[in-house]
Amino acid sequence: MKLFNCLDRYLVDREYKVTLSKGRAHIINYLEIVDFSSDRVVVKYDGGKTTLLGTNLVVSKMLEDELLITGNLQSIEYN
């Protein structure tokens, strides 16, 4: 059973991650979107919240545990 758990953790990454690139934020393993507008997106994860601030923010991709937010990102805050 221990081997199975190690293999499961290796194959299925459950860690919350935010990857930033020019004009994009890719978020993996979030729990829910708390607030969304064209200038602010708040995402809850296991352990806190992430706030993305900017202009013309759009959720370009939304899956069960994955988001792609595009727009003019100006700052990101972790709480």
C-alpha positions as CSV (number, residue, x, y, z in Angstrom):
1,M,0.0,0.0,0.0
2,K,2.9,2.4,0.8
3,L,4.4,1.8,-2.6
4,F,1.0,2.6,-4.2
5,N,0.7,5.9,-2.3
6,C,4.2,6.9,-3.4
7,L,3.5,6.1,-7.0
8,D,0.1,7.9,-6.8
9,R,1.8,11.1,-5.4
10,Y,4.5,10.9,-8.1
11,L,2.0,10.5,-11.0
12,V,-0.8,12.8,-9.8
13,D,0.6,16.2,-8.8
14,R,-1.8,17.8,-6.3
15,E,0.4,20.8,-5.4
16,Y,-1.0,24.3,-6.0
17,K,1.0,26.1,-8.6
18,V,0.9,29.5,-10.3
19,T,3.0,29.9,-13.4
20,L,3.3,33.5,-14.7
21,S,4.3,34.5,-18.2
22,K,3.8,37.6,-20.3
23,G,0.1,38.4,-20.1
24,R,-0.9,35.0,-18.6
25,A,-1.3,33.2,-15.3
26,H,-1.7,29.4,-15.3
27,I,-3.1,28.1,-12.1
28,I,-3.2,24.4,-11.2
29,N,-4.9,22.6,-8.3
30,Y,-7.1,25.4,-7.1
31,L,-10.3,24.8,-5.0
32,E,-12.6,27.6,-6.2
33,I,-12.8,31.1,-7.8
34,V,-13.9,33.4,-4.9
35,D,-14.1,36.7,-6.9
36,F,-13.8,37.5,-10.6
37,S,-13.9,40.8,-12.5
38,S,-11.9,42.3,-15.3
39,D,-9.5,43.9,-12.9
40,R,-9.3,41.3,-10.0
41,V,-9.4,37.5,-9.7
42,V,-9.3,35.8,-6.3
43,V,-8.6,32.0,-6.3
44,K,-8.9,29.8,-3.2
45,Y,-6.5,27.0,-2.7
46,D,-5.8,24.6,0.2
47,G,-3.9,26.9,2.5
48,G,-5.0,30.4,1.4
49,K,-6.0,32.7,-1.4
50,T,-4.3,34.2,-4.4
51,T,-5.3,37.6,-5.7
52,L,-4.4,38.6,-9.3
53,L,-4.8,42.3,-10.1
54,G,-4.6,43.9,-13.5
55,T,-6.8,45.1,-16.4
56,N,-8.8,43.2,-19.0
57,L,-8.5,39.9,-17.1
58,V,-10.3,37.0,-18.7
59,V,-10.5,33.4,-17.8
60,S,-9.4,31.8,-21.1
61,K,-9.4,28.2,-19.9
62,M,-11.2,26.7,-16.9
63,L,-11.1,23.0,-16.0
64,E,-12.0,21.2,-12.8
65,D,-8.6,22.1,-11.2
66,E,-6.9,24.3,-13.8
67,L,-7.3,28.0,-14.9
68,L,-5.7,30.1,-17.5
69,I,-6.1,33.8,-16.9
70,T,-5.0,36.3,-19.6
71,G,-4.8,40.0,-19.6
72,N,-2.6,42.8,-18.3
73,L,-1.4,41.3,-15.0
74,Q,0.0,44.0,-12.7
75,S,0.4,42.2,-9.4
76,I,-0.2,39.0,-7.5
77,E,-0.8,38.6,-3.8
78,Y,-0.8,35.4,-1.6
79,N,-2.8,35.4,1.6
